[in-house]
Amino acid sequence: MRIKTIATWLFLGLGQLSAQSQYLEGLVFHNGEPLAFAQIFCTDLKLSTESNGEGKFRLGPIPVGLHTISVSLVGYATQFIVVEVERDLPTSILNFDLKSDNVVEEVVVTGTKTFQRKNNSPILVNLLSRQSMDNVQACNVAEGLKFQPGLRVETDCQTCNYTQLRMNGLAGGYSQILINGRPVFSPLTGLYGLEQLPSSMLERIEVVRGGASSTNGPGAIGGTVNIITRLSQKTSAEVAYTFNHINVQTADHVLNGNFTRVNKTKNIGISALLNWRHRQFYDHNRDSFSELPQLKNTSVGITSFWLPGRGQKLELNGMYLNEYRLGGDMSDVLPHLRLQAEERRHGVAMANLDYQLNSSDGNSSFITYLAYQHTKRYHYTGIFPDDAAAIESHLSLPPYGQSVVWTANGGMQYNRKFKRFLNGINTLTWGLDFTSEKVDDSIQAYQYKVDQHTSDLGVFFQSDWQISPRFTLLSGLRWDRHNLLQKTIFSPRISALFKFKPLTQLRINLGTGFRPPQAFDTDLHIAFAGGGVSRVSLAPGLLAEKSQSANFSFSHDHAEDHFIAGFTLETFYTQLYHAFYLHPLGNDGRGEVFEKRNGSGALVYGLNGELRANFDQKVQIETGFTIQRSVFKEAVRYVEKVPPMRQFVRTPNAYGFAVVSLFPSKKVSINCSYLYTGPMMLPHFAGAPEQTQDVIVKSKSFHELGFRINFTKGLSKHTISSFYLGCKNIFNAYQSDFDSGKNRDSNYIYGPSQPRTFYTGIKISIE
């Protein structure tokens, strides 16, 4: 949980400051070590600056009078100081010694593409830290995002186990996933990328539900997830190993490391990140076909920063993900000789370069960036046939395929703060963003090919206007020129923040959005159904899908000396026009064929709730729940010979989570977690021995309980060891009616991602 601790107000007489040039200078540090990238705010003037590699800052000019200064940095308690600025002295020294804290009000950037304290953002932003992911033993992004309000990560294939993120009742293609703020998460990466990104390589994840920000482009209808990679500010090293035992059957090994070097002047730093994972097959129903595929994953990354001068920052980040994934028949033969199999060999390279220049007075900033992602995939998806002629054809041309996908993104942004804008303070943002993407995916044996090139040029304008200390209006407009659309799309968006008290806020967000008529992640997946392979094609003349959405949220937190608690209630409403759906075309001899078409429209609406509390930093509670409904305006047909229905499939009307953390001592922590997944409707196609006809079924609900115990011991002054153990899904709540055999419907999978899993591990940190 990341909410503000009780601030200590200090009143300082700083002497006589000059009326012409009043500046505050000082140092931000922790335990004698300088802290870079700390955000220093003059809250009433909305004036800000950032500490450099030596922890030094200069803020101003500040007019005569009383002003509130705050200092924020992720992982540290926010400090507030009230300063009385008078005359005659040009500068004054002001130092901040920040304290580590598990309960802080963090600085966020995702909502508006400008640094803001979370409680001052007109757009509701939720944060998931690396420590929070450790508390629930989340090995990757997919496992961590399950513990966020309004979010649900589902597994969509019994054979290969690809995942998709659902936000506020909308499927994966409606959510924009960013890496360090850049949209380089391609449709193909969306199939497996959330599971390929290890949590040990991340600093935090920022989540925005809804499409209220004009700085976000296509794909942000349901919301935005910004995955921020790890970047340490001091020389350190960390190594960890975890052993998972899945339902007393399958071993899963995870090894990760982080090595950081920062120079003496603290203006250059580089981190090397490593993650290695090896998991064997898991067969739940003992039919010699896997429910969890074999995984061999090696990920390496480099993050670096350079502060070449005052107000300048250059960041270069790179990552390479190499994964081998094999599911289906567990025989020890080549994939095309197995009765049924999916094999994937991925090589994913990502990189981004960002440069930021801040003016000396902190009122202006210029940002320019480049990002690139390249994925190469060799894959096999096939069923070994039964008759002699088909076997001969299969062996002469087995259905191996190759995918090549690249995404390039570049742009610039200029921010200008006006401190006297109609009696308020306004930060205006202009920018442009260009994204180009190429998808080439083919399987010769199936005469299957996706050759898609898309590009989008976005120009955006945003006004972040603090009309008064209690009221902020965020408004903006985005123009998008997409190569698959004949006309430019205009997307106006507006948000308002009412602060009844510093810790009591009401937010209103209104926005529009669109999705172009292209193939998204789930459309690129070839599944097993009806005794063959199912595929998706795009209907001729497919129109863009458009949306109008509204979000209303109310947040309140109450703080006392040894206790802080709060809640957030959010209602969401999204109306889709020309909504996409998959229409069954029948069986073409190779399997089921579906066509993506436009429906008449759809409605998605509901309620998100969050509860949070911390008792004297001994007990911490976080919970979130969602009640929602997703329906088409007119019924659509999912399965032939089954009546059409309005309800979205694979979309439960209720889901939620809870995490309780106990800290009985500085050396021991205990975490208990809970996940709830409500019933949902989903198609089930015939082919397996258990299923003789195509139907729509309703699943049961699931309750997952887990715990984690962590023991910490100092080995020396600079070395700390941690030993942890725990269990996920204690009562083994897992799907019990999987199809069996080679003709199973691999899309008939729902509920928890894995059965009962015991784990233990050790981590050693050196600073």
KETIVO-878350 format. One line per 3 residues: for each residue x, y, z of C-alpha. Coordinates in steps of 0.25 Angstrom, whole numbers, m for minus. Layout:
# residues N
X,Y,Z  ...
END
This chain:
# residues 767
0,0,0  5,14,m4  m2,25,4
3,37,11  9,36,25  6,46,35
15,59,32  23,66,42  21,81,40
34,89,43  33,104,43  47,111,39
51,125,39  60,127,28  64,141,30
63,152,20  63,148,5  64,156,m7
52,161,m13  58,159,m27  64,145,m26
59,136,m15  65,122,m17  65,110,m8
77,101,m9  80,88,m1  83,73,m1
74,61,0  80,49,6  77,36,14
86,31,25  97,41,20  96,36,6
91,46,m5  78,42,m12  77,45,m27
63,48,m34  56,53,m22  44,62,m25
44,75,m18  31,83,m19  26,96,m15
12,92,m14  5,105,m14  12,110,m26
13,96,m33  28,99,m35  37,87,m35
51,82,m37  59,69,m36  71,66,m28
84,62,m36  93,50,m35  100,57,m22
86,59,m16  87,74,m18  75,83,m23
72,98,m26  57,102,m25  52,116,m29
50,127,m30  40,128,m19  33,140,m16
32,146,m2  22,139,8  19,126,14
21,114,5  20,99,7  31,90,2
31,75,0  41,65,m4  36,51,m9
44,39,m14  39,25,m17  42,16,m4
43,28,6  33,36,14  29,49,8
34,61,17  27,75,18  33,88,22
26,101,23  36,112,19  35,127,22
42,135,10  46,149,14  56,159,7
71,162,5  77,148,5  78,142,m9
78,127,m5  77,119,7  81,105,10
70,94,13  74,79,15  65,67,15
68,54,22  57,45,17  53,32,25
50,19,19  35,15,20  26,4,16
15,14,15  18,26,6  11,35,m3
18,33,m16  21,41,m28  14,36,m41
16,39,m56  7,30,m64  m6,38,m62
m1,51,m69  13,48,m73  18,59,m63
23,56,m49  12,58,m38  9,53,m24
m1,42,m25  m12,50,m17  m10,62,m26
m12,54,m39  m26,57,m46  m25,43,m51
m26,31,m41  m13,24,m41  m10,11,m34
4,6,m31  10,m8,m30  24,m8,m24
34,m19,m26  33,m21,m11  18,m23,m12
21,m34,m23  30,m41,m14  20,m41,m3
11,m50,m11  22,m57,m18  19,m52,m32
30,m57,m41  26,m49,m53  17,m37,m57
5,m46,m59  5,m52,m45  7,m38,m39
m5,m31,m46  m15,m40,m41  m14,m33,m28
m18,m19,m33  m33,m14,m32  m41,m15,m45
m30,m24,m52  m31,m39,m55  m20,m48,m62
m26,m60,m69  m20,m72,m75  m26,m75,m89
m20,m87,m94  m18,m101,m88  m6,m105,m96
2,m92,m97  m3,m84,m85  m3,m70,m92
m9,m59,m83  m17,m47,m85  m20,m35,m76
m34,m31,m74  m37,m17,m68  m51,m12,m63
m58,m24,m71  m51,m22,m84  m42,m32,m91
m27,m31,m93  m27,m23,m106  m34,m11,m99
m22,m9,m89  m9,m1,m93  3,m7,m87
15,2,m87  30,m2,m84  36,11,m77
25,19,m83  27,14,m97  16,6,m105
26,m5,m110  17,m17,m105  14,m23,m119
1,m32,m121  10,m44,m121  17,m40,m109
4,m38,m102  2,m53,m103  13,m57,m94
20,m44,m90  13,m42,m77  19,m56,m72
32,m54,m79  35,m41,m71  41,m45,m57
37,m36,m45  52,m36,m41  55,m27,m52
44,m17,m49  44,m4,m40  29,m3,m40
16,m3,m48  7,8,m50  m8,5,m53
m18,15,m59  m32,10,m61  m40,16,m72
m35,25,m83  m35,39,m77  m22,44,m81
m20,50,m95  m5,47,m95  m9,32,m97
m12,26,m111  m20,15,m117  m22,3,m108
m24,11,m95  m39,9,m95  m39,0,m83
m27,6,m76  m12,7,m76  m1,m2,m69
13,5,m69  24,m5,m66  36,2,m60
49,m5,m60  59,m5,m48  69,6,m47
77,6,m34  83,19,m29  95,13,m21
105,2,m23  99,m11,m19  97,m26,m23
86,m36,m20  84,m51,m24  72,m59,m21
68,m74,m23  54,m80,m22  49,m94,m23
34,m97,m26  28,m110,m25  15,m111,m33
5,m120,m27  15,m130,m22  18,m133,m37
26,m122,m44  39,m115,m41  40,m100,m44
54,m93,m42  55,m78,m42  69,m71,m41
71,m56,m42  81,m45,m40  83,m30,m40
97,m23,m40  98,m8,m39  110,1,m40
109,16,m38  121,26,m39  126,34,m27
119,47,m32  106,40,m34  103,45,m48
105,32,m55  99,18,m52  97,5,m58
90,m8,m54  91,m22,m60  79,m31,m58
78,m46,m60  66,m56,m58  67,m71,m61
55,m80,m60  53,m95,m63  40,m102,m61
36,m116,m65  22,m121,m70  10,m121,m61
m1,m131,m64  m13,m129,m55  m23,m140,m61
m12,m150,m63  m15,m152,m78  0,m150,m82
m4,m136,m88  1,m124,m80  m8,m113,m74
5,m105,m71  15,m105,m82  30,m107,m80
37,m94,m79  52,m90,m81  53,m75,m79
66,m66,m79  65,m51,m78  76,m41,m77
75,m26,m76  83,m13,m74  78,0,m69
86,12,m68  86,27,m65  95,39,m68
93,53,m62  102,61,m71  98,75,m65
88,82,m57  74,79,m61  78,68,m71
76,54,m70  79,43,m80  74,28,m78
77,16,m87  70,3,m84  71,m10,m91
65,m24,m89  66,m38,m96  56,m49,m93
59,m63,m98  48,m73,m96  45,m88,m100
31,m92,m97  26,m106,m100  12,m112,m97
3,m123,m100  7,m138,m102  18,m140,m92
25,m151,m101  40,m149,m103  40,m148,m118
40,m136,m128  28,m127,m127  22,m131,m140
23,m146,m136  15,m143,m123  0,m146,m123
m3,m131,m120  7,m120,m117  10,m105,m117
25,m101,m117  29,m87,m116  44,m81,m117
44,m66,m114  55,m56,m115  50,m42,m111
59,m30,m111  54,m17,m105  61,m4,m103
58,11,m100  66,24,m100  60,36,m92
66,50,m91  60,61,m82  64,75,m80
59,84,m69  60,99,m69  67,105,m57
55,111,m51  47,97,m52  36,103,m60
39,96,m73  44,83,m78  46,76,m91
46,61,m93  50,53,m106  50,38,m107
52,26,m116  48,12,m113  49,m1,m121
44,m16,m119  48,m27,m128  42,m41,m127
46,m54,m134  38,m66,m132  39,m81,m137
26,m89,m134  19,m101,m136  4,m104,m134
m1,m117,m139  m9,m130,m137  m3,m143,m142
m14,m149,m151  m21,m163,m151  m22,m167,m166
m10,m171,m174  m11,m161,m185  m12,m149,m175
0,m155,m167  8,m155,m180  4,m141,m183
7,m137,m169  21,m143,m169  24,m137,m182
20,m123,m178  19,m122,m163  12,m109,m158
24,m101,m153  24,m86,m155  31,m73,m152
28,m60,m147  35,m47,m148  30,m34,m141
36,m21,m139  31,m8,m132  37,6,m133
33,18,m125  38,32,m124  33,45,m120
35,58,m112  28,66,m101  29,80,m96
23,84,m82  22,99,m78  17,103,m65
9,117,m64  9,121,m49  m1,132,m51
m12,126,m61  m25,133,m58  m22,133,m43
m18,118,m44  m6,110,m48  m6,103,m61
4,93,m67  2,92,m82  7,80,m90
9,79,m105  15,66,m111  15,57,m123
17,42,m123  19,32,m135  18,17,m134
20,8,m146  18,m7,m145  20,m19,m154
14,m33,m152  18,m45,m161  13,m58,m156
12,m70,m165  10,m86,m165  11,m91,m179
4,m104,m176  m9,m97,m171  m8,m87,m182
m8,m77,m171  m2,m63,m172  m3,m50,m164
4,m39,m172  0,m26,m164  7,m12,m164
1,m2,m156  6,13,m152  0,23,m144
4,38,m143  m2,44,m130  m2,59,m126
m7,63,m113  m9,75,m104  m12,75,m89
m15,86,m79  m13,82,m64  m20,94,m58
m20,96,m43  m31,106,m42  m30,106,m26
m23,98,m16  m36,89,m15  m39,88,m30
m31,83,m42  m36,82,m56  m29,73,m66
m33,74,m81  m27,70,m94  m29,66,m108
m22,56,m116  m21,55,m131  m18,41,m137
m15,38,m152  m15,23,m153  m11,16,m167
m23,7,m166  m33,18,m165  m37,28,m175
m40,39,m165  m33,46,m154  m38,42,m140
m40,53,m130  m41,48,m115  m45,59,m105
m43,55,m91  m45,63,m78  m43,60,m63
m46,68,m50  m40,66,m36  m47,72,m24
m39,71,m11  m49,73,1  m37,71,10
m23,67,6  m26,52,8  m40,53,3
m42,54,m13  m53,52,m23  m49,50,m37
m57,50,m50  m51,45,m63  m58,46,m77
m52,41,m90  m53,35,m103  m44,25,m111
m43,15,m122  m37,2,m127  m33,1,m141
m38,m11,m150  m25,m19,m148  m21,m33,m142
m18,m32,m127  m12,m42,m118  m22,m52,m116
m25,m52,m131  m11,m57,m134  m13,m70,m125
m16,m83,m132  m23,m92,m123  m28,m106,m123
m43,m108,m124  m53,m117,m131  m42,m128,m134
m33,m118,m141  m27,m104,m140  m36,m91,m139
m32,m78,m146  m37,m64,m146  m38,m55,m159
m42,m41,m161  m55,m38,m168  m55,m30,m180
m58,m15,m178  m56,m17,m163  m58,m3,m156
m51,3,m145  m57,1,m131  m60,14,m123
m63,17,m109  m68,27,m99  m65,25,m84
m67,31,m71  m60,28,m57  m64,34,m44
m56,31,m32  m56,36,m17  m44,33,m8
m42,36,7  m31,33,16  m30,36,31
m17,37,39  m13,37,53  0,34,61
m1,19,60  m11,16,50  m15,20,36
m27,15,27  m34,18,15  m43,14,4
m46,17,m11  m59,15,m18  m59,16,m33
m71,14,m43  m68,12,m58  m76,12,m70
m71,9,m85  m80,9,m97  m74,3,m109
m78,5,m124  m76,m5,m135  m71,m14,m124
m62,m26,m129  m66,m40,m127  m63,m54,m132
m73,m60,m141  m72,m75,m144  m71,m79,m159
m71,m94,m156  m60,m105,m159  m52,m104,m171
m45,m118,m170  m33,m113,m162  m42,m108,m150
m51,m97,m145  m51,m83,m153  m55,m70,m147
m56,m57,m153  m55,m44,m146  m67,m35,m148
m73,m22,m143  m85,m23,m134  m96,m13,m132
m89,m8,m119  m87,m12,m105  m87,m7,m90
m77,m9,m79  m80,m4,m66  m78,m7,m51
m72,m3,m38  m57,m4,m32  m55,m4,m17
m41,m3,m10  m39,m3,5  m25,m1,12
m20,0,26  m7,0,33  m6,m1,48
7,4,54  15,m2,43  12,m16,49
m1,m20,41  m4,m15,27  m16,m19,19
m20,m17,4  m32,m22,m2  m39,m19,m16
m52,m24,m22  m60,m22,m35  m74,m24,m38
m77,m22,m53  m85,m26,m65  m81,m26,m80
m92,m28,m90  m94,m26,m105  m106,m17,m109
m111,m28,m118  m108,m43,m116  m96,m49,m124
m94,m64,m127  m81,m70,m121  m84,m85,m125
m92,m90,m137  m105,m97,m133  m105,m90,m120
m115,m78,m118  m108,m64,m118  m105,m57,m105
m102,m43,m101  m93,m46,m89  m77,m45,m92
m71,m59,m90  m59,m61,m81  m63,m49,m73
m68,m52,m58  m77,m41,m52  m69,m42,m39
m54,m43,m35  m45,m38,m25  m33,m40,m16
m28,m37,m2  m14,m37,4  m11,m36,19
4,m34,24  9,m36,38  22,m30,43
24,m36,57  39,m32,57  49,m25,48
54,m39,44  41,m46,41  29,m43,32
17,m51,29  8,m49,17  m6,m56,14
m12,m54,0  m26,m57,m5  m32,m57,m20
m46,m58,m24  m51,m62,m38  m66,m62,m40
m74,m71,m50  m73,m67,m65  m79,m72,m78
m70,m79,m88  m71,m87,m101  m67,m102,m100
m65,m109,m114  m67,m124,m116  m55,m133,m119
m50,m139,m106  m56,m152,m101  m63,m144,m90
m70,m134,m99  m79,m139,m111  m85,m125,m115
m82,m110,m116  m88,m103,m104  m87,m90,m95
m85,m94,m81  m84,m86,m68  m72,m88,m59
m72,m89,m44  m65,m79,m35  m51,m80,m29
m44,m76,m16  m29,m76,m15  m22,m75,m2
m7,m73,0  4,m70,10  18,m66,11
28,m65,23  41,m57,21  53,m57,31
63,m47,30  77,m47,36  89,m38,35
102,m45,31  111,m33,32  109,m18,32
106,m17,17  101,m31,15  87,m36,18
81,m50,15  66,m54,14  60,m68,15
46,m69,11  35,m81,9  21,m82,6
9,m87,m2  0,m82,m13  m14,m88,m15
m13,m95,m1  m27,m103,m4  m23,m106,m18
m35,m98,m24  m33,m102,m39  m41,m106,m51
m46,m120,m50  m52,m123,m63  m41,m121,m73
m42,m128,m87  m33,m140,m89  m26,m145,m101
m21,m139,m114  m34,m134,m119  m37,m126,m106
m42,m111,m107  m30,m104,m102  m38,m91,m100
m47,m98,m90  m39,m93,m78  m43,m84,m67
m40,m81,m52  m26,m80,m45  m14,m81,m53
m7,m92,m45  m11,m102,m35  m5,m103,m20
9,m99,m21  19,m100,m9  32,m91,m10
44,m87,m3  56,m78,m6  68,m70,m1
72,m56,m5  85,m49,m2  87,m34,m3
100,m26,m2  100,m10,m1
END
